């Protein structure tokens, strides 16, 4: 039995060596391209390993950036009344974030979402105050950011607020910014 195993191992090893690419010698001093060595063999092209496609993940297509404000149906949550749509941005993996600005107080916005979402949410930072409400389950394989409503106080510490990205438009700055990352689009 051990002889058969040894013979099979030897046969596999010999087959592997025979199938391996034969190394070509380096040029020696005194030889040129017009005068190749007599024992040179044509170069063998190495076989390329098969290209393996990454596993397909179901990712929703990223909608193009739009100046039109998203609807509550798109976001999965109502936007604070009177909040102005500022912009949307690609987060990655098919997710999009939406920013809204308002001059309502941070605490007023947090209370609005506590009542609307029927949850306490989490105070992420005290200074500057950032409060987050989860609105969906985070799926690591298909998401970069958890579906959520995040409220940030931009008037903290006497700051003038978040600069309006729409130059020349009023208000020039916003006290509070709301970021919404929908659960699905």
TATAKA-V625558 format. One record per residue. RES is the residue in one letter. SS is DSSP state (hx for helix, st for strand, lp for the rest). Layout:
# TATAKA-V625558
res=<RES/RES>
ss=<SS/SS>
This chain:
# TATAKA-V625558
res=<X/X/X/X/X/X/X/X/X/X/X/X/X/X/X/X/X/X/X/X/X/X/X/X/X/X/X/X/X/X/X/X/X/X/X/X/X/X/X/X/X/X/X/X/X/X/X/X/X/X/X/X/X/X/X/X/X/X/X/X/X/X/X/X/X/X/X/X/X/X/X/X/X/X/X/X/X/X/X/X/X/X/X/X/X/X/X/X/X/X/X/X/X/X/X/X/X/X/X/X/X/X/X/X/X/X/X/X/X/X/X/X/X/X/X/X/X/X/X/X/X/X/X/X/X/X/X/X/X/X/X/X/X/X/X/X/X/X/X/X/X/X/X/X/X/X/X/X/X/X/X/X/X/X/X/X/X/X/X/X/X/X/X/X/X/X/X/X/X/X/X/X/X/X/X/X/X/X/X/X/X/X/X/X/X>
ss=<lp/hx/hx/hx/hx/hx/hx/hx/hx/hx/hx/hx/hx/hx/hx/hx/hx/hx/hx/lp/lp/lp/lp/lp/lp/lp/lp/lp/lp/lp/lp/st/lp/lp/st/lp/lp/lp/lp/lp/lp/lp/lp/lp/lp/lp/lp/lp/lp/lp/lp/lp/lp/lp/lp/lp/lp/lp/lp/lp/lp/lp/lp/lp/lp/lp/lp/lp/lp/lp/lp/hx/hx/hx/hx/lp/lp/lp/lp/lp/lp/lp/lp/st/st/st/st/st/st/st/st/st/lp/lp/st/st/st/st/st/st/st/st/lp/lp/lp/hx/hx/hx/hx/hx/hx/hx/hx/hx/hx/hx/hx/lp/lp/lp/lp/st/st/st/st/lp/lp/lp/lp/st/st/st/st/st/lp/lp/lp/lp/lp/lp/lp/lp/lp/lp/lp/lp/lp/st/st/st/st/st/st/lp/lp/hx/hx/hx/lp/lp/lp/st/st/lp/lp/lp/lp/lp/lp/lp/lp/lp/st/st/lp/st/st/st/st/st/st/lp/lp/lp/lp>
